[in-house]
Amino acid sequence: VLVKTQVVVGDPKDMICEVTSNLQADVLVMGSRAYGAIKRY
């Protein structure tokens, strides 16, 4: 399995489409810290 990590700057909806298109990726895996309003404080 080939894994590539990239950090890019820009509007997320545009950058996700651009990067996956450039990589010709079959799968995109994204993570989140899942901080809600209460956990932030």
Rosetta blueprint (number, residue, H / E / L):
1 V L
2 L L
3 V L
4 K L
5 T L
6 Q L
7 V L
8 V L
9 V L
10 G L
11 D L
12 P H
13 K H
14 D H
15 M H
16 I H
17 C H
18 E H
19 V H
20 T H
21 S H
22 N H
23 L H
24 Q L
25 A L
26 D L
27 V L
28 L L
29 V L
30 M L
31 G L
32 S L
33 R L
34 A L
35 Y L
36 G L
37 A L
38 I L
39 K L
40 R L
41 Y L
